[in-house]
Amino acid sequence: MSLIPRRSALAAVTLAALIGALPLRTAMAEGTVIPLPSADREEIEKLLGKGVVGEAQAAGPLGSPESYLPLKSASMSYQVIDKNKKRGEAHKLEGTTDAAFAPGWHYSIENAGAAFFQKAPDGSLHTVAEQDLGNKVLSRFVPGEPMIIPGLKPGESRKTTLQVSVYDLSDLKKVTHSGSLDVTYTYIGTYRVTVPAGAYDAVLIRWNYDGKIGPATIKDTQHRFIAPGAGMVAMAQIRSISAMLIYNDHTKHGKVLQQIH
């Protein structure tokens, strides 16, 4: 998950979000067709509207992380839909120059923060840290939050518990808050998605988060559509963070890809 006003990654981060391909990429030539569950469709359409998510497509196991990423330098623009208001948001993916997170990727979101992605020994792609400019903190995750799990089949889930350490950006050696986050990662299937940038056959991943970090109790659900070679083409998020009288964030918003630069 992310303590970034997302993801706000953020990554998303995002994901989020990732990048640069031609429209109408096909996720898999053959595989399982899984209709989008009604509960997921309802939540997604509340935030993205009807017409974005189309028919289910044949879906095979998830591929390598590189198959969903462009070169390590790309810029994207998204339309953010928040309380029926729309605004633009710039994202950028590039190779990280931060020695603490190299080798890997740096995924930034305009005026919000950034996520750091790395490959794990098993070949999966993880978010290992997130920077939140609004709250001026850096959060580290051990193990990393799963982004792409190669070989995972449509309909399968993986559960993991992340240990989270939060640092003030003014002092990255001192932990200000810590806690844990239970993450359920589910590969739902592949669907035709139509956004301003074009039409894509995109895998749908759902993240469910539940945990406590410092004084904050966190519940979060994210749906992200990720297309081979194009990265995140659409997402829907429902987030609830409550820290007694200190901080409360109850957010619902969607994002659709407008352009890859």
C-alpha positions as CSV (number, residue, x, y, z in Angstrom):
1,M,0.0,0.0,0.0
2,S,1.0,3.5,0.3
3,L,0.8,6.2,2.8
4,I,1.1,8.6,-0.2
5,P,-2.1,10.4,-1.1
6,R,-2.4,8.3,-4.0
7,R,-1.2,6.5,-5.2
8,S,-1.8,9.1,-4.9
9,A,1.4,4.3,-5.9
10,L,0.5,6.9,-5.0
11,A,2.6,3.2,-6.5
12,A,0.8,4.0,-6.5
13,V,2.2,4.5,-6.8
14,T,1.6,3.6,-7.4
15,L,1.6,1.5,-10.2
16,A,1.3,3.4,-10.1
17,A,1.4,3.1,-12.9
18,L,4.1,2.2,-15.5
19,I,3.9,2.9,-19.3
20,G,4.5,3.3,-23.1
21,A,2.9,1.0,-25.5
22,L,0.7,0.9,-28.6
23,P,-3.0,0.6,-28.1
24,L,-4.8,-2.8,-28.5
25,R,-2.0,-4.9,-27.0
26,T,-3.3,-8.5,-26.4
27,A,-2.4,-9.8,-22.9
28,M,-2.5,-13.5,-23.8
29,A,-3.2,-15.3,-27.1
30,E,-5.1,-17.9,-25.2
31,G,-6.1,-18.7,-21.7
32,T,-9.0,-18.5,-19.2
33,V,-11.9,-16.0,-19.7
34,I,-13.1,-14.8,-16.3
35,P,-16.1,-12.5,-16.3
36,L,-15.5,-9.5,-14.0
37,P,-17.1,-10.2,-10.7
38,S,-20.2,-8.0,-10.1
39,A,-18.9,-6.6,-6.8
40,D,-15.6,-5.5,-8.4
41,R,-17.4,-4.1,-11.4
42,E,-19.7,-2.1,-9.2
43,E,-16.8,-0.5,-7.2
44,I,-14.8,0.2,-10.4
45,E,-17.7,1.8,-12.2
46,K,-18.6,4.0,-9.3
47,L,-15.2,5.7,-9.7
48,L,-14.4,5.3,-13.4
49,G,-17.9,5.3,-14.8
50,K,-19.4,2.9,-17.3
51,G,-17.7,2.2,-20.6
52,V,-14.1,2.1,-19.4
53,V,-14.1,-1.7,-18.6
54,G,-15.4,-3.9,-21.4
55,E,-15.5,-7.6,-22.1
56,A,-13.4,-10.2,-20.4
57,Q,-10.5,-11.5,-22.5
58,A,-8.5,-14.7,-22.5
59,A,-6.0,-14.6,-19.6
60,G,-2.9,-16.6,-18.9
61,P,-0.4,-16.5,-16.0
62,L,1.2,-13.2,-15.3
63,G,4.3,-12.6,-17.2
64,S,7.7,-11.1,-16.2
65,P,7.6,-7.6,-14.7
66,E,9.6,-6.3,-17.7
67,S,6.8,-7.3,-20.0
68,Y,4.6,-4.8,-18.4
69,L,7.2,-2.0,-18.3
70,P,8.6,0.2,-21.0
71,L,12.1,1.5,-21.0
72,K,13.4,2.9,-17.7
73,S,12.5,6.4,-18.8
74,A,8.9,7.4,-19.7
75,S,6.4,10.0,-18.7
76,M,2.6,9.6,-18.5
77,S,-0.4,11.8,-17.9
78,Y,-3.5,10.6,-16.1
79,Q,-6.9,12.1,-15.6
80,V,-7.9,11.8,-11.9
81,I,-11.6,11.5,-11.1
82,D,-12.3,12.6,-7.5
83,K,-15.8,13.5,-6.3
84,N,-17.0,14.0,-9.8
85,K,-14.2,16.5,-10.4
86,K,-11.4,15.9,-12.9
87,R,-7.8,17.0,-13.0
88,G,-4.6,16.1,-14.7
89,E,-1.7,14.4,-13.0
90,A,1.8,13.7,-14.3
91,H,3.7,10.5,-13.6
92,K,7.3,9.5,-14.5
93,L,9.1,6.2,-14.5
94,E,12.9,6.1,-14.6
95,G,15.8,4.1,-13.3
96,T,16.6,5.0,-9.7
97,T,19.8,7.0,-8.9
98,D,19.3,6.5,-5.2
99,A,21.9,4.0,-4.0
100,A,19.6,2.8,-1.2
101,F,17.1,1.4,-3.8
102,A,19.4,0.5,-6.7
103,P,19.1,-1.4,-9.0
104,G,15.5,-0.6,-9.5
105,W,12.9,2.0,-10.7
106,H,11.8,5.4,-9.4
107,Y,8.1,6.1,-10.0
108,S,7.2,9.7,-9.3
109,I,3.8,11.4,-9.1
110,E,3.5,15.1,-9.6
111,N,3.3,17.0,-6.3
112,A,2.6,13.8,-4.4
113,G,5.7,11.7,-4.0
114,A,7.3,8.6,-5.4
115,A,7.6,4.8,-5.1
116,F,10.7,2.7,-5.5
117,F,10.4,-0.6,-7.3
118,Q,12.9,-3.5,-7.1
119,K,12.9,-7.1,-8.3
120,A,12.9,-9.8,-5.7
121,P,15.1,-13.0,-6.0
122,D,12.1,-14.9,-7.2
123,G,11.7,-12.5,-10.2
124,S,8.6,-10.6,-8.8
125,L,8.4,-6.8,-8.8
126,H,8.0,-5.2,-5.4
127,T,7.5,-1.7,-4.0
128,V,10.2,-1.4,-1.3
129,A,9.6,2.2,-0.3
130,E,7.4,5.2,-0.8
131,Q,8.0,8.9,-0.4
132,D,5.0,11.1,0.6
133,L,5.7,14.8,0.0
134,G,2.4,15.9,1.6
135,N,3.2,14.3,5.0
136,K,7.0,14.6,4.4
137,V,7.7,11.0,5.2
138,L,9.4,8.0,3.6
139,S,7.9,4.6,4.3
140,R,9.9,1.3,3.9
141,F,8.2,-2.1,3.4
142,V,9.7,-5.5,4.5
143,P,9.2,-7.6,2.5
144,G,8.3,-5.4,-0.4
145,E,4.7,-4.9,-1.5
146,P,4.0,-7.2,-4.5
147,M,3.4,-5.4,-7.8
148,I,3.8,-8.1,-10.4
149,I,4.0,-11.8,-9.4
150,P,5.1,-13.8,-12.5
151,G,3.3,-17.1,-13.0
152,L,0.3,-16.2,-10.9
153,K,-2.8,-17.6,-12.6
154,P,-6.2,-15.8,-13.1
155,G,-8.3,-16.1,-10.0
156,E,-5.3,-16.8,-7.7
157,S,-4.4,-14.7,-4.6
158,R,-1.3,-14.3,-2.4
159,K,-1.3,-13.0,1.1
160,T,1.6,-11.3,2.9
161,T,2.3,-9.2,5.9
162,L,4.5,-6.1,5.5
163,Q,6.5,-4.6,8.3
164,V,6.3,-0.9,7.8
165,S,8.8,1.7,9.1
166,V,8.1,5.4,8.6
167,Y,10.8,8.1,8.6
168,D,10.6,11.9,8.5
169,L,12.2,13.2,5.3
170,S,14.4,15.5,7.4
171,D,16.0,12.5,9.2
172,L,16.0,9.2,7.3
173,K,17.9,7.5,10.2
174,K,15.1,7.8,12.7
175,V,11.9,5.8,12.7
176,T,8.9,7.9,13.7
177,H,6.2,5.3,13.3
178,S,6.1,1.6,12.7
179,G,3.5,-1.2,12.3
180,S,2.3,-3.9,10.0
181,L,0.0,-4.2,7.0
182,D,-1.8,-7.3,5.8
183,V,-1.9,-7.4,2.0
184,T,-4.1,-9.7,-0.2
185,Y,-3.0,-9.6,-3.8
186,T,-5.5,-11.1,-6.3
187,Y,-5.1,-11.5,-10.1
188,I,-8.7,-11.3,-11.2
189,G,-8.5,-11.7,-15.0
190,T,-7.9,-9.8,-18.3
191,Y,-10.4,-7.2,-19.7
192,R,-10.6,-4.8,-22.6
193,V,-10.1,-1.3,-21.1
194,T,-10.8,1.9,-23.1
195,V,-9.2,5.1,-21.9
196,P,-8.2,8.4,-23.5
197,A,-4.8,6.9,-24.5
198,G,-6.5,4.0,-26.4
199,A,-7.9,0.6,-25.9
200,Y,-5.9,-2.2,-24.2
201,D,-6.3,-5.8,-23.0
202,A,-5.2,-5.3,-19.4
203,V,-4.8,-7.6,-16.5
204,L,-6.7,-6.6,-13.4
205,I,-5.0,-6.8,-10.0
206,R,-6.8,-6.1,-6.7
207,W,-4.9,-5.1,-3.6
208,N,-6.7,-5.3,-0.2
209,Y,-4.9,-3.7,2.7
210,D,-5.6,-3.9,6.5
211,G,-3.3,-2.8,9.3
212,K,-2.1,-0.3,11.8
213,I,1.0,2.0,11.4
214,G,1.7,4.2,14.4
215,P,-1.6,5.8,15.4
216,A,-3.2,5.2,12.0
217,T,-5.6,2.3,11.3
218,I,-5.6,1.6,7.6
219,K,-8.1,-0.1,5.2
220,D,-7.5,0.3,1.5
221,T,-8.7,-1.4,-1.7
222,Q,-7.1,-0.8,-5.1
223,H,-8.0,-2.1,-8.5
224,R,-5.3,-1.5,-11.2
225,F,-5.5,-2.4,-14.8
226,I,-2.0,-3.1,-16.2
227,A,-1.4,-3.6,-19.9
228,P,1.7,-5.4,-21.3
229,G,4.2,-2.7,-22.5
230,A,1.9,0.1,-21.2
231,G,1.8,-0.3,-17.5
232,M,-1.2,1.0,-15.5
233,V,-3.9,2.2,-17.8
234,A,-6.7,2.7,-15.2
235,M,-7.2,2.3,-11.4
236,A,-9.8,2.7,-8.8
237,Q,-9.1,3.2,-5.1
238,I,-11.1,3.3,-1.8
239,R,-9.0,4.3,1.1
240,S,-9.8,4.8,4.8
241,I,-7.1,6.0,7.2
242,S,-8.0,7.1,10.7
243,A,-5.6,8.2,13.4
244,M,-8.0,9.3,16.1
245,L,-8.1,13.1,16.2
246,I,-4.7,13.5,14.5
247,Y,-5.4,12.5,10.9
248,N,-8.3,11.1,8.9
249,D,-8.4,10.3,5.2
250,H,-11.4,8.8,3.5
251,T,-10.8,8.9,-0.2
252,K,-12.4,7.5,-3.3
253,H,-10.9,8.2,-6.7
254,G,-10.2,6.8,-10.1
255,K,-7.4,7.4,-12.7
256,V,-7.3,6.8,-16.5
257,L,-4.3,7.0,-18.8
258,Q,-4.5,10.1,-21.1
259,Q,-1.1,9.9,-22.8
260,I,2.3,8.3,-22.8
261,H,5.1,10.7,-23.7
